[in-house]
Amino acid sequence: MPEFGLAPCYRIIKKAGAERVGDDAAEELRNVLEEVAQAISKQAVEFALHAKRKTIKAEDVRLAAKNFLGK
């Protein structure tokens, strides 16, 4: 069961400049976003556990995203 709805995916692609968005494109973006979100979340959990915390903080997510995106 997908965590993200399709409507936001259509809007994201449209905001990027597309005039029309195919259903398959929105579905694929949803799949990719979920994979990326899951990978970032797993690393954020590792950072929190390393800091001996059970709570994931925004800084954990930011650092994980930075590592994932290579920035």
Backbone hydrogen bonds, N-H to C=O, Kabsch-Sander energy under -0.5 kcal/mol:
donor,donor_aa,acceptor,acceptor_aa,energy
9,C,5,G,-0.7
10,Y,6,L,-2.2
11,R,7,A,-2.3
12,I,8,P,-2.5
13,I,9,C,-2.1
14,K,10,Y,-2.5
15,K,11,R,-2.8
16,A,12,I,-1.2
17,G,14,K,-1.9
18,A,13,I,-1.6
26,A,22,G,-2.0
27,E,23,D,-2.4
28,E,24,D,-2.2
29,L,25,A,-2.5
30,R,26,A,-2.1
31,N,27,E,-2.2
32,V,28,E,-2.6
33,L,29,L,-3.0
34,E,30,R,-2.2
35,E,31,N,-2.0
36,V,32,V,-2.6
37,A,33,L,-2.8
38,Q,34,E,-2.2
39,A,35,E,-2.2
40,I,36,V,-2.6
41,S,37,A,-2.4
42,K,38,Q,-2.3
43,Q,39,A,-1.8
44,A,40,I,-2.4
45,V,41,S,-2.3
46,E,42,K,-1.9
47,F,43,Q,-2.3
48,A,44,A,-2.2
49,L,45,V,-2.7
50,H,46,E,-2.4
51,A,47,F,-1.6
52,K,49,L,-1.7
53,R,48,A,-2.7
57,K,55,T,-0.5
60,D,57,K,-0.7
61,V,57,K,-1.7
62,R,58,A,-2.9
63,L,59,E,-2.4
64,A,60,D,-2.4
65,A,61,V,-2.8
66,K,62,R,-2.5
67,N,63,L,-2.4
68,F,64,A,-2.6
69,L,65,A,-3.0
70,G,66,K,-1.1
71,K,66,K,-1.9
